[in-house]
Protein backbone atom coordinates (compact mmCIF):
# COMPACT_ATOMS: atom_id res chain seq x y z
CA UNK A 1 0.00 0.00 0.00
CA UNK A 2 2.86 2.37 0.78
CA UNK A 3 4.32 1.77 -2.66
CA UNK A 4 0.98 2.58 -4.32
CA UNK A 5 0.61 5.81 -2.33
CA UNK A 6 4.17 6.78 -3.25
CA UNK A 7 3.39 6.40 -6.96
CA UNK A 8 0.05 8.23 -6.69
CA UNK A 9 1.31 11.18 -4.65
CA UNK A 10 2.25 13.33 -7.70
CA UNK A 11 -1.27 12.86 -9.08
CA UNK A 12 -3.14 13.86 -5.93
CA UNK A 13 -4.90 16.86 -7.52
CA UNK A 14 -5.90 14.86 -10.58
CA UNK A 15 -7.36 12.10 -8.40
CA UNK A 16 -9.44 14.61 -6.43
CA UNK A 17 -10.68 16.19 -9.67
CA UNK A 18 -11.59 12.75 -11.03
CA UNK A 19 -13.58 11.90 -7.89
CA UNK A 20 -15.37 15.24 -8.12
CA UNK A 21 -16.38 14.55 -11.73
CA UNK A 22 -17.51 11.04 -10.77
CA UNK A 23 -19.74 12.52 -8.05
CA UNK A 24 -21.30 14.92 -10.57
CA UNK A 25 -21.88 12.01 -12.95
CA UNK A 26 -23.63 9.95 -10.27
CA UNK A 27 -25.80 12.89 -9.24
CA UNK A 28 -27.01 13.50 -12.78
CA UNK A 29 -27.50 9.78 -13.38
CA UNK A 30 -29.79 9.67 -10.35
CA UNK A 31 -31.86 12.56 -11.72
CA UNK A 32 -32.86 10.69 -14.90
CA UNK A 33 -35.36 8.30 -13.20
CA UNK A 34 -36.96 11.28 -11.44
CA UNK A 35 -37.55 13.00 -14.78
CA UNK A 36 -38.91 9.77 -16.29
CA UNK A 37 -41.31 9.43 -13.35
CA UNK A 38 -42.51 12.98 -13.95
CA UNK A 39 -43.16 12.11 -17.60
CA UNK A 40 -45.18 9.06 -16.59
CA UNK A 41 -47.19 11.09 -14.06
CA UNK A 42 -47.86 13.74 -16.70
CA UNK A 43 -49.07 11.14 -19.21
CA UNK A 44 -51.32 9.46 -16.64
CA UNK A 45 -52.78 12.82 -15.60
CA UNK A 46 -53.47 13.68 -19.24
CA UNK A 47 -55.23 10.33 -19.86
CA UNK A 48 -57.48 10.43 -16.77
CA UNK A 49 -61.18 10.56 -17.57
CA UNK A 50 -62.47 14.05 -16.89
CA UNK A 51 -59.02 15.63 -17.07
CA UNK A 52 -59.05 19.32 -17.94
CA UNK A 53 -55.53 19.25 -19.39
CA UNK A 54 -55.52 20.22 -23.05
CA UNK A 55 -53.03 18.98 -25.62
CA UNK A 56 -51.43 22.42 -25.69
CA UNK A 57 -50.84 22.26 -21.92
CA UNK A 58 -49.56 18.70 -22.25
CA UNK A 59 -46.88 19.64 -24.78
CA UNK A 60 -46.05 23.28 -24.06
CA UNK A 61 -46.93 24.20 -20.45
CA UNK A 62 -44.11 25.72 -18.38
CA UNK A 63 -45.88 25.95 -15.04
CA UNK A 64 -46.17 23.70 -12.04
CA UNK A 65 -47.49 21.21 -10.91
CA UNK A 66 -46.91 19.55 -14.27
CA UNK A 67 -44.22 20.70 -16.64
CA UNK A 68 -44.79 19.89 -20.29
CA UNK A 69 -43.48 16.91 -22.20
CA UNK A 70 -41.18 19.22 -24.15
CA UNK A 71 -39.53 20.60 -21.00
CA UNK A 72 -39.15 17.16 -19.43
CA UNK A 73 -37.67 15.63 -22.58
CA UNK A 74 -35.17 18.48 -22.89
CA UNK A 75 -34.26 18.01 -19.23
CA UNK A 76 -33.79 14.29 -19.77
CA UNK A 77 -31.53 14.84 -22.78
CA UNK A 78 -29.53 17.48 -20.88
CA UNK A 79 -29.05 15.20 -17.90
CA UNK A 80 -27.90 12.37 -20.17
CA UNK A 81 -25.40 14.63 -21.94
CA UNK A 82 -23.96 15.98 -18.69
CA UNK A 83 -23.79 12.51 -17.20
N, C-alpha and C positions, 0 to 999 in steps of 0.2 A: 504494500500500500504506500509506503514511503517513497518507493521508486516512482510509482504512478504520480503522486503529488509533486514530486520533483520535476517530472516532465511536463506536467500541466500548469505549473506555476507561471510561466511566461504568457500563458493564454487565459489568465484569470478573467480579464475584462471581456474577452470574447465569449467565454463560457457563461458569464452573467448575462450578457446580451442575448445569447442563444436561449437561455432559460426564460428570459423576459418575453421573447418572441413566441416561445412555446406556450406560455401562459396566455398570451393574447389569442393565439390560435385555438386553444381549448375553450376560452371564453366565447369566442364567436361560433365555434362548433356547437356549443351548448345552446346558443340562441336560435339555431335553425329549427329544432323541434317546436320551440315556442311559437315561431312564426307560422309553421305548418299547422299547429293547433288553432291559431287564430283564423287561418284560412278555412279550416274545417268548420269552425264555429260560425263563421260568416256565411258559408254555403248552407249550413243547416238552418240558420236564422232566415235566410232568403227563401228556403223551400218550405218553411212552416205554413200550414194552412192559415189563412187570415193575416199573413204578414203584410205590413204596410211598406216594406222596403221595395222601392222601384228598381228597375234594371240600371238606371242612371246612378242611383245611390250605391248599388252593388259594385259597379265598376269604377266610379269616379268620386266617391265621397271621401273627404279628408278630415272628417270629424269623428270624435269618439261617440259611442262606445265601440263602433265597428268601423275600422278603416276599410278602404276599398280593396278589391282584388288587385288593382294596379299597384297600389302602394305596398301591399304585402308581398307581391311578387318581386317588385324592385328591391325591397328590403331583403328578401331571401337570396336574390342574386348577389346583392352587395355583401351580405354575410358570407356567402360561399367564396366570393373573390378575395375577401380579406383573409378568410381562413385558409 
